[in-house]
Amino acid sequence: MAAVTRSRWQVYIIECEGGSLYTGVTTDPKRRLAEHRAGGCRYTRARRGIRLLRSRRCRDKVEAYRYEWRLKRASRAQKLAWCKKDWEP
């Protein structure tokens, strides 16, 4: 029997300087956060003070991108509620 492997794909939200929120997908949240802090993304390059608010593991890459798509269309209030685990898209 094949071993069950856990997906490494995760959706995350980070808060940037000024309170703006950035939603993304990665296989390594710690590495991706470091990249954002180093200016590795056009959006976060101009917005310092970055901190991870929440990440969520998905079954696979497709699920992660679909979940990200729903989160990106959510309101700011909904995204903040998701970060507190009070709302799911």
N, C-alpha and C positions, 0 to 999 in steps of 0.2 A: 504494500500500500504506500502511496506517495505521501510524503510529509506535507502537512499544511503549513503554508508560508503566510505570514502576515504582510499585508501591503504596507509599503513605506510611504505611499502618497498621502499627503495631508493638505488641508485647506487652512489658511491662517489669516488673521487680521492683526495688523500692527497699527499703533497710534503714532502719528508723526507730530512734529512741532506745530503748534497752533491748533491741535486737536483733530486734524484730519485723519481719516482712516484709509488704510490701504489693504486690499484683499488680494491674496495670491495662493498659488499652489506650489508645493515643493516636496522633495523626498527627505529633506534634512532641514528642519526649522532652525536649528542653531546656526548652521552654515549660512542659510539664507538671510537670517537676521543680521549676521556679521557682514554679509555682502551689502545689504541695505544700508547699514551704518557706514560702510566704506564708500558709499556713493555708487553702488552697482546697479541702480535702477533710476531711470530718468525722473520718475515721480518723487522718489524719496531722496534723491540727490540734493534737492533744494530745501528739503524739510528734515531737519535734524531732530534730535531728541526722540529717537525711535525706540518703542518698546512693544514687545509681543503681548497682545491681549488674550488671544486664545488660538489654539490649533485643534483640528479634528482629523483623526485618521479616517481614510476612506478605503473601500474594498479594493479599488484599482484606479488607474489613471483616469479612465473615462468618468467614473463616479466623482472623482475629485474635481475635474473640470466642470462637470454639470452642477455640482454643489457650489463651486465658486461662482458660476454664472448666476445662480439664484441669489447668492449673497450679494453680488454686485448690484443687483436690481432692487435690493431691500433698502428701506429708508435708514437713515443714520440711527434713529431710535431702535429699529429692529436689529441692526448690527450690534449695537451696544447691549441689547437684551440677549442676543446670541452669545456674546462674550461672557455674560453672566449666567449662561445656560438657562435663560428664562424664555427663549423663543427658538423655534426651528423653522427654516424655510421649507 
